[in-house]
Amino acid sequence: CGCAVPTPGGRPGVVTMETLGLCLLAASICGCYFLWIRNIYRKIGGGADPAAGLRFGPGARALLVTAHPDDESLFFAPALLRLAARGLPARLLCLSTGNFHKQGEVRKKELLQSCAVLGLPSSHVTILDHRDLPDDPGVQWDPELVATLILKHIQIHHISLVLTFDEDGVSGHANHIAVYYAIRKLHSEKKLPNGCQTLVLQSTNVLRKYISILDLPISWLRPHHVMYILHSWEYQQAKEAMYCHQSQLVWFRHLYLYFSRYMFINTFHLMSQ
């Protein structure tokens, strides 16, 4: 049993009840999936505190540790914007000027502009230019040196919460991974101040990384300690921050702004022993 329908070639074709049923099933699944996304948005993005499991007293301060200018907007914009909305003062420690293509001075200025968009004044941004920490995926940063520099910053500014990459560094960049292992070293050797907690940004596989907000239900179901989700207007703010990095806006970065989950979603694990 079927019904005749015109085909592009002008000959009648047949759409079976089975085909119609599959189309309706697919439409129903898609509809339910988008309703699921909306419900999660309402639960977390609609005002609920995503870091409710973390306890901080008055005067608590957060520190984001990155390897290069633009890491803060490419990967951590949801966390920075939601922390700002929560009223938790944040600082940024960027361990290099991003001078791989001899653009270090330009990139430092771009970073300060990006941080201003994300709610970090220039007084809260520290950019290092250490000769032993070049922006170079082929150079292994010394974890002892990196750990020493980070610990000094944590102690000077009385940091309560550290955010950084996980062991895969989101993009697999060696400098990102070096930052994780330096903080891992501080944590395992119990050198961090009492009460200072560390959140590491979860890396995902390539498929999840580039399905944008469609990754939200997957992120919601996967184990995590903290999740930050941006509203639509905050996403525009995150894009504006990345647009400050004009020297880095090659064609595929424009695609990244629309398709990367990290422009909408950050999920973190709490670093444990």
C-alpha positions in Angstrom: 0.0 0.0 0.0 1.5 3.4 -1.0 0.7 6.7 -2.5 2.0 8.1 -5.7 4.0 11.3 -5.6 5.9 13.2 -8.3 9.6 12.7 -8.5 12.2 15.2 -9.7 12.3 13.3 -13.0 8.6 13.7 -13.5 7.7 10.0 -13.0 5.5 8.9 -10.2 7.3 7.5 -7.2 6.0 5.7 -4.1 6.4 6.8 -0.5 5.6 3.8 1.7 4.0 3.9 5.1 7.3 2.6 6.4 9.2 5.7 5.0 6.6 8.1 6.4 6.8 6.4 9.8 10.6 6.7 9.8 10.4 10.4 8.9 7.8 11.0 11.7 10.0 9.1 14.2 13.1 11.1 13.2 11.1 14.3 13.5 9.8 13.3 17.0 13.3 12.4 18.2 14.7 15.7 17.0 11.8 17.6 18.6 12.3 15.8 21.9 16.1 16.4 21.8 15.6 20.1 21.3 13.0 20.2 24.1 15.6 18.4 26.3 18.2 21.1 25.5 15.7 23.8 26.4 14.8 22.2 29.7 18.5 21.9 30.6 18.9 25.6 29.7 16.1 26.4 32.0 17.5 24.4 34.9 21.1 25.6 34.7 21.4 28.5 32.2 18.2 30.1 33.6 19.8 31.3 36.8 20.7 28.2 38.8 24.2 28.3 40.3 26.3 25.8 38.4 29.0 25.9 41.0 26.7 25.2 43.9 28.9 22.3 45.0 31.9 24.6 45.5 32.0 26.5 48.8 33.8 29.8 49.1 33.8 32.4 51.9 33.8 36.2 51.5 36.8 37.4 49.5 37.1 34.3 47.4 39.0 34.8 44.1 39.4 32.7 41.0 42.4 32.3 38.7 42.4 31.0 35.2 45.8 29.7 34.0 46.3 29.5 30.2 49.2 29.0 27.9 48.5 31.5 25.1 46.5 34.7 24.3 43.1 33.6 22.9 42.8 30.5 25.1 40.6 32.5 27.5 38.0 33.1 24.7 38.4 30.0 22.6 38.0 27.6 25.6 37.0 29.3 28.8 34.6 32.1 27.9 31.5 30.3 29.5 33.4 29.9 32.8 34.7 33.5 32.9 31.3 35.0 32.0 29.4 32.9 34.5 31.9 33.6 37.3 31.5 37.3 36.6 27.7 37.0 36.7 28.1 35.3 40.0 30.2 38.0 41.4 33.4 36.0 42.0 36.4 38.1 41.1 38.6 36.3 38.5 42.2 36.8 37.4 44.1 35.5 34.4 47.6 34.2 34.3 48.8 33.6 30.7 52.1 31.9 30.5 53.3 33.2 27.1 52.8 36.0 24.7 51.8 33.7 21.9 54.9 34.7 19.9 55.1 31.6 17.7 54.6 33.8 14.6 56.5 36.8 16.0 53.2 38.6 17.0 53.7 38.6 20.7 53.2 42.4 21.2 50.1 42.4 19.1 48.7 39.4 20.9 49.2 40.9 24.3 47.1 43.9 23.3 44.4 41.7 21.9 44.4 39.6 25.1 43.7 42.7 27.2 40.9 43.8 24.9 39.4 40.3 25.0 39.6 40.1 28.8 37.8 43.5 29.1 34.9 42.1 27.1 34.9 39.0 29.4 34.8 41.2 32.5 38.5 41.1 33.5 40.1 44.5 33.9 43.7 44.8 32.7 44.9 44.9 36.4 43.6 41.3 36.7 45.6 40.0 33.7 49.2 38.9 33.9 51.0 37.9 30.7 54.4 36.2 31.1 57.2 36.4 28.6 59.7 33.8 29.9 62.4 32.7 27.5 62.0 29.1 28.7 58.3 29.1 28.0 58.0 29.8 24.3 54.7 29.4 22.4 55.8 26.3 20.6 54.0 22.9 20.5 57.4 21.3 19.8 58.9 22.6 23.1 58.2 20.7 26.4 57.8 23.3 29.2 59.6 22.4 32.4 56.8 21.5 34.9 58.9 22.6 37.8 59.3 26.1 36.4 55.7 26.4 35.4 54.5 25.1 38.8 56.8 27.7 40.6 55.4 30.6 38.5 51.8 29.5 39.1 52.2 29.0 42.8 53.7 32.4 43.2 50.7 34.0 41.5 48.3 32.0 43.6 50.0 33.0 46.8 50.3 36.7 45.9 46.6 37.1 45.0 45.2 34.7 47.7 43.4 32.5 45.1 40.6 30.2 46.2 39.8 28.5 42.9 42.1 27.6 40.0 40.8 26.8 36.5 42.9 25.3 33.7 43.1 22.6 31.1 42.9 18.8 31.7 45.5 16.3 30.7 44.4 16.4 27.0 44.5 20.2 26.8 41.3 20.4 24.7 43.2 20.8 21.5 46.1 18.5 22.4 48.6 21.4 22.4 51.7 20.5 24.3 51.8 23.9 26.1 48.2 23.4 27.3 49.0 20.0 28.7 52.2 21.3 30.4 50.0 23.7 32.4 47.8 20.9 33.6 50.8 18.8 34.8 52.3 21.7 36.6 49.2 22.3 38.6 48.8 18.6 39.0 52.2 18.6 40.6 51.3 21.4 43.0 48.1 19.6 43.9 49.7 16.2 44.5 52.6 17.7 46.5 50.0 19.6 48.6 51.7 22.9 47.9 48.4 24.8 47.1 47.0 26.9 49.9 44.5 25.4 52.2 41.0 25.5 50.7 42.3 26.2 47.2 40.4 24.0 44.7 41.3 23.2 41.1 38.8 22.7 38.2 40.1 21.2 35.0 38.2 21.8 31.7 37.0 18.5 30.2 38.3 17.7 26.7 35.9 15.9 24.3 36.3 13.9 21.2 36.2 15.8 17.8 32.5 15.0 17.1 31.3 16.4 20.4 33.7 19.4 20.2 32.1 20.6 17.0 28.3 20.0 17.4 27.9 23.3 19.3 24.9 23.5 21.7 23.7 20.0 20.5 26.3 18.6 22.9 24.5 20.0 25.9 22.5 16.8 26.8 25.6 14.7 26.4 27.6 17.0 28.6 24.7 17.0 31.1 24.7 13.2 31.3 28.5 12.7 31.4 30.2 12.9 34.8 31.3 16.4 35.8 31.5 18.6 38.9 30.7 22.0 37.4 28.9 23.0 34.3 28.7 26.5 32.9 26.3 27.3 30.0 25.9 30.7 28.3 22.7 32.5 27.4 22.4 33.6 23.8 23.4 37.2 24.7 26.4 35.9 26.6 27.4 33.8 23.6 27.5 37.0 21.6 29.8 38.4 24.3 32.0 35.4 24.0 32.2 35.9 20.2 33.0 39.5 20.7 35.9 38.6 22.9 37.3 36.3 20.3 36.9 38.9 17.6 39.4 41.0 19.6 42.1 38.5 18.6 42.1 39.7 15.0 45.6 38.3 14.3 44.2 34.8 15.0 41.0 35.0 13.0 41.9 32.7 10.1 39.0 31.1 8.2 38.6 28.0 10.4 38.4 30.1 13.6 35.3 31.8 12.2 33.8 28.3 11.9 34.9 27.5 15.4 32.9 30.4 16.8 29.7 28.8 15.5 30.3 25.1 15.8 32.5 24.6 18.9 30.7 23.5 22.1 33.3 25.5 24.1 31.7 28.7 22.9 28.6 27.7 24.8 29.5 25.0 27.4 32.2 24.4 29.9 32.3 21.2 32.0 34.9 20.8 34.7 36.2 18.0 36.9 37.4 18.9 40.4 41.1 17.8 40.6 41.5 15.1 43.2 44.4 13.2 44.6 
